[in-house]
Amino acid sequence: MEFKIDEQTLNDLELFNQALDGKSIFSCFNTACSDGGKACMRKMLKSPLTDVNKIRKRAEAIRYLGQLPFFLDIRREELSFIEVYLQQEDVPQRSMYRLTSRAVKGWLKPDNDCYLRQRAVPYLGRLIRELGTFMDELSAGKVPEMIRDMQQRVKETLAREGMQYLMSQKKDSFWTRESLDLYFRGRELDGVRVILDTLYMLDSLRSLGTMAKDEGLTFPIFTESGRRVRIEGLYHLFLENPVKNDVLFDDRQHLCFLTGPNMAGKSTCMKAFGVAVYLAHCGLPVPAARMELSVFKGLFTTINLSDNLSLGYSHYYNEVARVKYIVEQVRDLQNVVVVFDELFRGTNVKDAYDASCAVIGGLARLKYGVFMISTHIVEVAEFLKPFPSVCFRFFEIDMTTGEPRYTYCLREGVSDERIGMYILKKAGVVDLIEAL
Protein backbone atom coordinates (compact mmCIF):
# COMPACT_ATOMS: atom_id res chain seq x y z
CA MET A 1 0.00 0.00 0.00
CA GLU A 2 1.21 3.50 -0.82
CA PHE A 3 2.17 5.85 2.01
CA LYS A 4 -0.14 8.83 1.62
CA ILE A 5 0.98 12.44 1.87
CA ASP A 6 -0.33 15.61 0.26
CA GLU A 7 1.10 18.83 -1.17
CA GLN A 8 0.32 20.86 1.96
CA THR A 9 2.37 18.46 4.06
CA LEU A 10 5.26 18.42 1.59
CA ASN A 11 5.34 22.22 1.75
CA ASP A 12 4.92 22.42 5.53
CA LEU A 13 7.89 20.12 6.10
CA GLU A 14 9.94 21.83 3.37
CA LEU A 15 10.83 18.44 1.93
CA PHE A 16 11.49 19.77 -1.57
CA ASN A 17 10.52 23.44 -1.62
CA GLN A 18 13.18 25.70 -0.16
CA ALA A 19 12.85 27.48 3.15
CA LEU A 20 13.76 31.15 3.59
CA ASP A 21 17.46 30.32 3.85
CA GLY A 22 17.39 28.28 0.65
CA LYS A 23 17.44 24.88 2.31
CA SER A 24 15.14 21.92 1.88
CA ILE A 25 15.25 18.43 3.38
CA PHE A 26 16.13 17.13 -0.07
CA SER A 27 19.04 19.55 -0.38
CA CYS A 28 20.41 18.32 2.97
CA PHE A 29 20.49 14.72 1.73
CA ASN A 30 21.32 15.42 -1.91
CA THR A 31 25.07 14.73 -1.69
CA ALA A 32 25.46 12.05 -4.38
CA CYS A 33 28.36 12.51 -6.82
CA SER A 34 26.46 11.84 -10.05
CA ASP A 35 23.35 13.42 -11.53
CA GLY A 36 21.83 9.94 -11.74
CA GLY A 37 22.57 9.42 -8.05
CA LYS A 38 20.82 12.68 -7.21
CA ALA A 39 17.80 11.54 -9.26
CA CYS A 40 17.72 8.27 -7.29
CA MET A 41 17.84 10.27 -4.05
CA ARG A 42 14.89 12.39 -5.14
CA LYS A 43 12.92 9.30 -6.14
CA MET A 44 13.55 7.64 -2.76
CA LEU A 45 12.52 10.77 -0.88
CA LYS A 46 9.38 11.09 -2.99
CA SER A 47 8.33 7.48 -2.42
CA PRO A 48 7.88 6.63 1.28
CA LEU A 49 7.09 2.97 1.93
CA THR A 50 4.60 1.04 4.04
CA ASP A 51 6.27 -2.35 3.59
CA VAL A 52 8.50 -2.78 6.64
CA ASN A 53 10.69 -5.36 4.88
CA LYS A 54 11.46 -2.97 2.01
CA ILE A 55 12.19 -0.18 4.49
CA ARG A 56 14.60 -2.38 6.44
CA LYS A 57 16.36 -3.62 3.30
CA ARG A 58 17.00 -0.07 2.11
CA ALA A 59 18.25 1.03 5.53
CA GLU A 60 20.58 -2.00 5.72
CA ALA A 61 22.04 -1.18 2.29
CA ILE A 62 22.60 2.48 3.24
CA ARG A 63 24.28 1.56 6.52
CA TYR A 64 26.45 -1.11 4.87
CA LEU A 65 27.72 1.13 2.05
CA GLY A 66 28.32 4.02 4.44
CA GLN A 67 30.67 1.86 6.52
CA LEU A 68 32.48 0.30 3.55
CA PRO A 69 36.19 1.28 3.56
CA PHE A 70 36.36 1.37 -0.27
CA PHE A 71 34.04 2.48 -3.04
CA LEU A 72 33.79 3.21 -6.74
CA ASP A 73 35.59 6.11 -8.38
CA ILE A 74 32.54 8.04 -9.60
CA ARG A 75 33.31 10.88 -12.00
CA ARG A 76 30.34 13.12 -12.67
CA GLU A 77 31.72 14.68 -15.86
CA GLU A 78 32.44 11.29 -17.42
CA LEU A 79 28.97 10.02 -16.58
CA SER A 80 27.37 13.12 -18.12
CA PHE A 81 29.45 12.52 -21.26
CA ILE A 82 28.32 8.87 -21.36
CA GLU A 83 24.64 9.86 -21.11
CA VAL A 84 25.02 12.27 -24.05
CA TYR A 85 26.82 9.57 -26.03
CA LEU A 86 24.07 6.99 -25.40
CA GLN A 87 21.41 9.41 -26.68
CA GLN A 88 22.92 9.58 -30.17
CA GLU A 89 20.33 8.64 -32.77
CA ASP A 90 22.73 7.01 -35.23
CA VAL A 91 22.77 3.48 -33.82
CA PRO A 92 25.64 1.48 -35.41
CA GLN A 93 24.87 -1.59 -37.51
CA ARG A 94 26.64 -4.93 -37.27
CA SER A 95 28.53 -4.71 -40.56
CA MET A 96 32.26 -5.25 -41.09
CA TYR A 97 32.25 -2.68 -43.89
CA ARG A 98 30.52 0.02 -41.80
CA LEU A 99 32.73 -0.65 -38.79
CA THR A 100 35.87 -0.48 -40.92
CA SER A 101 34.81 2.69 -42.73
CA ARG A 102 33.88 4.41 -39.46
CA ALA A 103 37.17 3.40 -37.88
CA VAL A 104 39.17 4.72 -40.86
CA LYS A 105 37.12 7.93 -41.06
CA GLY A 106 37.55 8.51 -37.34
CA TRP A 107 41.29 8.06 -37.68
CA LEU A 108 41.75 10.26 -40.79
CA LYS A 109 39.09 12.95 -40.26
CA PRO A 110 37.33 12.74 -36.90
CA ASP A 111 33.95 14.51 -36.54
CA ASN A 112 31.85 15.30 -33.45
CA ASP A 113 30.31 11.81 -33.32
CA CYS A 114 33.76 10.29 -33.51
CA TYR A 115 34.91 12.59 -30.70
CA LEU A 116 31.99 11.43 -28.56
CA ARG A 117 32.87 7.77 -29.16
CA GLN A 118 36.55 8.48 -28.64
CA ARG A 119 35.92 9.72 -25.11
CA ALA A 120 32.69 8.04 -23.99
CA VAL A 121 33.49 4.44 -24.99
CA PRO A 122 36.69 4.26 -22.87
CA TYR A 123 34.87 6.01 -20.00
CA LEU A 124 32.06 3.50 -20.14
CA GLY A 125 34.47 0.60 -20.48
CA ARG A 126 36.38 1.69 -17.37
CA LEU A 127 33.16 2.14 -15.43
CA ILE A 128 31.85 -1.32 -16.37
CA ARG A 129 35.11 -3.00 -15.42
CA GLU A 130 35.35 -1.15 -12.11
CA LEU A 131 31.75 -1.94 -11.19
CA GLY A 132 32.37 -5.62 -11.89
CA THR A 133 35.53 -5.59 -9.75
CA PHE A 134 33.77 -3.68 -6.97
CA MET A 135 30.90 -6.17 -6.83
CA ASP A 136 33.36 -9.10 -6.77
CA GLU A 137 35.23 -7.56 -3.82
CA LEU A 138 32.16 -7.37 -1.59
CA SER A 139 32.07 -10.09 1.03
CA ALA A 140 29.24 -12.42 0.01
CA GLY A 141 28.32 -13.45 3.56
CA LYS A 142 27.87 -9.93 4.88
CA VAL A 143 26.23 -8.16 1.96
CA PRO A 144 22.65 -6.93 2.56
CA GLU A 145 19.94 -8.43 0.37
CA MET A 146 19.43 -5.24 -1.65
CA ILE A 147 23.14 -5.16 -2.57
CA ARG A 148 23.15 -8.92 -3.31
CA ASP A 149 20.34 -8.35 -5.81
CA MET A 150 22.46 -5.69 -7.49
CA GLN A 151 25.44 -8.04 -7.54
CA GLN A 152 23.38 -10.68 -9.30
CA ARG A 153 22.06 -8.23 -11.92
CA VAL A 154 25.57 -6.96 -12.64
CA LYS A 155 26.93 -10.52 -12.85
CA GLU A 156 24.25 -11.54 -15.33
CA THR A 157 24.83 -8.39 -17.40
CA LEU A 158 28.62 -8.88 -17.54
CA ALA A 159 28.11 -12.44 -18.78
CA ARG A 160 26.58 -11.14 -22.01
CA GLU A 161 28.52 -11.26 -25.30
CA GLY A 162 29.31 -7.57 -25.65
CA MET A 163 30.44 -7.24 -22.05
CA GLN A 164 32.66 -10.30 -22.40
CA TYR A 165 34.24 -8.72 -25.47
CA LEU A 166 34.94 -5.61 -23.40
CA MET A 167 36.55 -7.62 -20.60
CA SER A 168 38.87 -9.38 -23.06
CA GLN A 169 40.29 -6.14 -24.54
CA LYS A 170 43.72 -5.18 -23.25
CA LYS A 171 44.12 -1.84 -25.03
CA ASP A 172 42.08 0.93 -26.56
CA SER A 173 42.14 1.38 -30.34
CA PHE A 174 39.94 2.78 -33.10
CA TRP A 175 38.84 -0.72 -33.99
CA THR A 176 37.93 -1.85 -30.44
CA ARG A 177 36.21 1.48 -29.85
CA GLU A 178 33.99 1.06 -32.91
CA SER A 179 33.29 -2.55 -32.01
CA LEU A 180 32.32 -1.64 -28.43
CA ASP A 181 30.12 1.17 -29.72
CA LEU A 182 28.24 -1.49 -31.67
CA TYR A 183 27.50 -3.28 -28.41
CA PHE A 184 27.01 -0.29 -26.07
CA ARG A 185 24.46 1.52 -28.24
CA GLY A 186 23.13 -1.55 -30.02
CA ARG A 187 22.35 -5.00 -28.75
CA GLU A 188 23.71 -4.38 -25.22
CA LEU A 189 22.07 -1.01 -24.61
CA ASP A 190 19.69 -2.41 -22.01
CA GLY A 191 22.65 -4.04 -20.26
CA VAL A 192 24.52 -0.73 -20.24
CA ARG A 193 21.41 0.81 -18.70
CA VAL A 194 21.48 -1.84 -15.93
CA ILE A 195 25.12 -0.95 -15.22
CA LEU A 196 24.44 2.79 -15.07
CA ASP A 197 21.26 2.46 -13.00
CA THR A 198 23.09 0.21 -10.55
CA LEU A 199 25.93 2.70 -10.29
CA TYR A 200 23.54 5.58 -9.68
CA MET A 201 21.71 3.69 -6.95
CA LEU A 202 24.98 2.69 -5.28
CA ASP A 203 26.12 6.32 -5.46
CA SER A 204 22.90 7.49 -3.81
CA LEU A 205 22.92 4.84 -1.07
CA ARG A 206 26.62 5.39 -0.37
CA SER A 207 26.13 9.17 -0.01
CA LEU A 208 23.28 8.58 2.45
CA GLY A 209 25.37 6.14 4.45
CA THR A 210 28.31 8.53 4.56
CA MET A 211 26.05 11.37 5.67
CA ALA A 212 24.51 9.21 8.41
CA LYS A 213 27.98 8.36 9.72
CA ASP A 214 29.41 11.88 9.46
CA GLU A 215 26.38 13.72 10.84
CA GLY A 216 25.51 11.20 13.55
CA LEU A 217 22.07 10.34 12.13
CA THR A 218 20.32 7.20 13.29
CA PHE A 219 18.44 4.44 11.49
CA PRO A 220 14.92 3.94 12.89
CA ILE A 221 13.86 0.63 14.37
CA PHE A 222 10.46 -0.51 13.18
CA THR A 223 8.18 -2.48 15.46
CA GLU A 224 5.17 -4.42 14.24
CA SER A 225 3.16 -4.31 17.47
CA GLY A 226 0.66 -1.54 18.27
CA ARG A 227 1.12 2.12 17.41
CA ARG A 228 4.32 3.68 18.59
CA VAL A 229 6.66 6.59 17.92
CA ARG A 230 9.54 6.94 20.36
CA ILE A 231 12.26 9.43 19.47
CA GLU A 232 15.22 10.31 21.66
CA GLY A 233 17.30 13.37 20.90
CA LEU A 234 15.12 14.68 18.06
CA TYR A 235 16.27 17.82 16.26
CA HIS A 236 15.75 19.66 12.98
CA LEU A 237 18.33 19.35 10.20
CA PHE A 238 18.28 23.09 9.46
CA LEU A 239 19.56 24.08 12.91
CA GLU A 240 23.30 24.56 13.47
CA ASN A 241 23.32 24.04 17.26
CA PRO A 242 20.00 22.33 17.95
CA VAL A 243 18.50 21.59 21.35
CA LYS A 244 17.44 17.96 21.23
CA ASN A 245 14.16 16.68 22.68
CA ASP A 246 12.38 13.39 23.29
CA VAL A 247 8.95 12.49 21.90
CA LEU A 248 6.80 9.48 22.79
CA PHE A 249 3.48 8.20 21.46
CA ASP A 250 2.04 4.74 22.16
CA ASP A 251 -1.24 2.88 22.62
CA ARG A 252 -1.68 4.47 26.04
CA GLN A 253 -1.12 8.10 24.98
CA HIS A 254 -1.48 8.85 21.29
CA LEU A 255 -2.22 12.61 21.36
CA CYS A 256 0.30 15.28 22.40
CA PHE A 257 -1.16 18.66 23.39
CA LEU A 258 1.64 21.17 22.88
CA THR A 259 1.75 24.68 24.36
CA GLY A 260 4.27 27.46 24.81
CA PRO A 261 4.73 31.16 23.96
CA ASN A 262 5.63 32.61 20.59
CA MET A 263 9.09 31.72 19.27
CA ALA A 264 9.61 29.08 21.95
CA GLY A 265 10.12 26.26 19.42
CA LYS A 266 6.72 24.63 18.92
CA SER A 267 6.59 24.85 15.11
CA THR A 268 10.21 23.75 14.69
CA CYS A 269 9.60 20.73 16.94
CA MET A 270 6.49 19.77 15.00
CA LYS A 271 8.34 20.04 11.71
CA ALA A 272 11.23 17.97 13.06
CA PHE A 273 8.78 15.32 14.24
CA GLY A 274 6.99 15.19 10.88
CA VAL A 275 10.29 15.06 8.96
CA ALA A 276 11.58 12.19 11.14
CA VAL A 277 8.42 10.13 10.59
CA TYR A 278 8.59 10.77 6.85
CA LEU A 279 12.31 9.97 6.50
CA ALA A 280 11.84 6.78 8.51
CA HIS A 281 9.23 5.54 6.02
CA CYS A 282 11.65 6.30 3.18
CA GLY A 283 14.20 3.98 4.81
CA LEU A 284 16.54 6.93 5.39
CA PRO A 285 18.50 7.92 8.51
CA VAL A 286 16.86 10.50 10.77
CA PRO A 287 18.19 13.41 12.88
CA ALA A 288 17.89 11.84 16.31
CA ALA A 289 19.86 9.73 18.78
CA ARG A 290 17.35 6.87 18.58
CA MET A 291 13.97 6.26 16.96
CA GLU A 292 11.51 3.41 17.25
CA LEU A 293 8.15 3.42 15.51
CA SER A 294 5.42 1.32 13.96
CA VAL A 295 4.56 1.57 10.27
CA PHE A 296 1.97 4.19 9.40
CA LYS A 297 -0.13 4.63 6.27
CA GLY A 298 0.18 8.37 5.89
CA LEU A 299 1.30 11.73 7.27
CA PHE A 300 -0.69 14.98 7.23
CA THR A 301 0.31 18.37 8.63
CA THR A 302 -1.18 21.83 8.90
CA ILE A 303 1.59 24.23 9.84
CA ASN A 304 1.71 27.03 7.25
CA LEU A 305 -1.85 27.26 5.95
CA SER A 306 -2.56 30.34 3.85
CA ASP A 307 -5.77 32.10 2.83
CA ASN A 308 -7.32 31.08 -0.47
CA LEU A 309 -7.99 34.56 -1.84
CA SER A 310 -8.69 33.35 -5.37
CA LEU A 311 -11.79 31.52 -4.11
CA GLY A 312 -12.69 34.18 -1.58
CA TYR A 313 -12.10 31.85 1.37
CA SER A 314 -11.12 33.23 4.76
CA HIS A 315 -8.31 31.72 6.80
CA TYR A 316 -10.81 30.10 9.15
CA TYR A 317 -12.74 28.57 6.27
CA ASN A 318 -9.49 27.13 4.93
CA GLU A 319 -8.70 25.73 8.37
CA VAL A 320 -12.11 24.05 8.59
CA ALA A 321 -11.73 22.61 5.10
CA ARG A 322 -8.27 21.34 5.97
CA VAL A 323 -9.44 19.75 9.22
CA LYS A 324 -12.31 18.07 7.37
CA TYR A 325 -9.94 16.66 4.76
CA ILE A 326 -7.54 15.29 7.39
CA VAL A 327 -10.35 13.77 9.47
CA GLU A 328 -11.55 12.00 6.31
CA GLN A 329 -8.03 10.61 5.82
CA VAL A 330 -7.97 9.46 9.44
CA ARG A 331 -11.32 7.75 8.89
CA ASP A 332 -10.21 6.02 5.68
CA LEU A 333 -6.59 5.14 6.54
CA GLN A 334 -6.85 5.02 10.35
CA ASN A 335 -3.19 4.42 11.10
CA VAL A 336 -1.78 7.87 10.26
CA VAL A 337 0.31 10.63 11.83
CA VAL A 338 -1.29 14.09 12.06
CA VAL A 339 0.31 17.41 13.04
CA PHE A 340 -1.80 20.55 13.68
CA ASP A 341 0.04 23.76 14.52
CA GLU A 342 -2.09 26.50 16.14
CA LEU A 343 -5.44 24.90 15.44
CA PHE A 344 -8.20 27.36 14.53
CA ARG A 345 -6.09 30.50 14.81
CA GLY A 346 -8.25 32.19 12.17
CA THR A 347 -11.32 32.85 14.33
CA ASN A 348 -12.26 34.45 17.64
CA VAL A 349 -11.14 32.91 20.93
CA LYS A 350 -14.60 31.55 21.86
CA ASP A 351 -15.14 29.78 18.53
CA ALA A 352 -11.54 28.57 18.52
CA TYR A 353 -11.98 27.10 22.00
CA ASP A 354 -15.23 25.32 21.15
CA ALA A 355 -13.91 24.05 17.80
CA SER A 356 -10.62 22.87 19.37
CA CYS A 357 -12.44 20.97 22.13
CA ALA A 358 -14.70 19.28 19.58
CA VAL A 359 -11.91 18.23 17.21
CA ILE A 360 -9.17 17.38 19.72
CA GLY A 361 -11.60 15.63 22.04
CA GLY A 362 -12.83 13.47 19.15
CA LEU A 363 -9.29 12.55 18.08
CA ALA A 364 -8.36 11.73 21.68
CA ARG A 365 -11.07 9.04 21.75
CA LEU A 366 -9.79 7.21 18.66
CA LYS A 367 -8.20 3.77 18.87
CA TYR A 368 -5.86 4.52 15.98
CA GLY A 369 -3.57 7.28 14.73
CA VAL A 370 -0.99 9.55 16.35
CA PHE A 371 -1.62 13.29 16.80
CA MET A 372 0.54 16.28 17.75
CA ILE A 373 -1.47 19.47 18.21
CA SER A 374 -0.34 22.91 19.38
CA THR A 375 -2.42 25.89 20.48
CA HIS A 376 -2.25 29.25 22.27
CA ILE A 377 -5.63 28.57 23.83
CA VAL A 378 -4.34 26.86 26.98
CA GLU A 379 -7.88 26.69 28.41
CA VAL A 380 -8.44 23.69 26.13
CA ALA A 381 -6.03 21.79 28.38
CA GLU A 382 -8.57 21.78 31.22
CA PHE A 383 -11.11 20.17 28.91
CA LEU A 384 -8.59 17.52 27.84
CA LYS A 385 -7.24 16.58 31.28
CA PRO A 386 -9.81 13.79 31.85
CA PHE A 387 -8.62 12.04 28.66
CA PRO A 388 -6.00 9.39 29.54
CA SER A 389 -4.89 9.28 25.87
CA VAL A 390 -3.59 12.87 25.98
CA CYS A 391 -0.11 13.87 27.12
CA PHE A 392 0.70 17.52 27.81
CA ARG A 393 4.00 19.07 26.77
CA PHE A 394 5.23 22.65 26.64
CA PHE A 395 8.30 24.64 25.67
CA GLU A 396 9.57 26.49 28.69
CA ILE A 397 10.77 30.07 28.74
CA ASP A 398 12.83 31.77 31.46
CA MET A 399 11.55 35.26 32.41
CA THR A 400 13.47 35.69 35.70
CA THR A 401 15.47 38.63 34.33
CA GLY A 402 12.46 40.29 32.74
CA GLU A 403 13.75 39.32 29.31
CA PRO A 404 12.61 36.04 27.72
CA ARG A 405 15.30 33.39 27.51
CA TYR A 406 14.29 30.56 25.22
CA THR A 407 15.61 27.16 26.29
CA TYR A 408 13.84 25.21 23.48
CA CYS A 409 13.48 22.35 25.98
CA LEU A 410 10.31 20.29 25.86
CA ARG A 411 8.79 19.76 29.32
CA GLU A 412 5.82 17.91 30.74
CA GLY A 413 2.81 20.07 31.53
CA VAL A 414 1.00 23.14 30.17
CA SER A 415 2.42 26.63 29.66
CA ASP A 416 0.38 29.77 30.27
CA GLU A 417 3.25 32.12 29.47
CA ARG A 418 2.19 34.93 27.14
CA ILE A 419 4.79 37.26 25.70
CA GLY A 420 2.85 38.74 22.79
CA MET A 421 2.67 42.18 24.44
CA TYR A 422 6.35 41.98 25.38
CA ILE A 423 7.31 41.39 21.73
CA LEU A 424 5.00 44.23 20.62
CA LYS A 425 6.60 46.65 23.09
CA LYS A 426 10.11 45.39 22.35
CA ALA A 427 9.55 46.15 18.66
CA GLY A 428 8.63 49.72 19.64
CA VAL A 429 5.11 49.49 18.25
CA VAL A 430 3.44 50.72 21.46
CA ASP A 431 5.75 53.73 21.78
CA LEU A 432 5.27 54.53 18.12
CA ILE A 433 1.49 54.54 18.44
CA GLU A 434 1.53 56.61 21.64
CA ALA A 435 3.70 59.20 19.91
CA LEU A 436 1.24 59.70 17.05
Salt bridges, closest charged atoms under 4 A:
ASP6 OD2 - ARG322 NH1 2.41
GLU14 OE2 - LYS271 NZ 3.81
ASP35 OD1 - ARG76 NE 2.95
ASP73 OD2 - ARG75 NH2 2.76
GLU78 OE2 - ARG75 NH1 2.94
GLU78 OE1 - ARG126 NH2 2.91
GLU83 OE2 - ARG193 NH2 2.80
ASP111 OD2 - LYS105 NZ 3.64
GLU130 OE1 - ARG126 NH1 2.81
GLU145 OE2 - LYS57 NZ 3.17
GLU161 OE2 - ARG94 NH2 3.80
GLU161 OE1 - ARG187 NH1 2.61
ASP172 OD2 - ARG177 NH2 2.74
GLU178 OE1 - ARG102 NH2 2.95
GLU178 OE2 - ARG117 NE 3.05
ASP181 OD2 - ARG102 NH2 2.49
ASP181 OD1 - ARG185 NE 2.80
GLU188 OE1 - ARG160 NE 2.75
ASP190 OD1 - ARG160 NH2 2.77
ASP197 OD1 - ARG193 NE 3.62
GLU224 OE2 - ARG56 NH1 3.35
GLU232 OE2 - ARG230 NE 3.46
ASP251 OD1 - ARG227 NE 3.36
GLU292 OE2 - ARG228 NE 3.45
GLU292 OE1 - ARG290 NH1 3.53
ASP307 OD1 - HIS315 ND1 3.04
GLU319 OE2 - HIS315 NE2 3.95
ASP332 OD1 - ARG331 NE 2.88
GLU342 OE2 - LYS266 NZ 3.76
GLU342 OE2 - HIS376 NE2 3.33
ASP354 OD2 - LYS350 NZ 2.44
GLU379 OE2 - ARG418 NH2 3.49
GLU382 OE2 - LYS385 NZ 2.85
GLU396 OE2 - ARG411 NH2 3.30
ASP398 OD2 - ARG405 NH2 3.37
GLU403 OE2 - LYS426 NZ 3.61
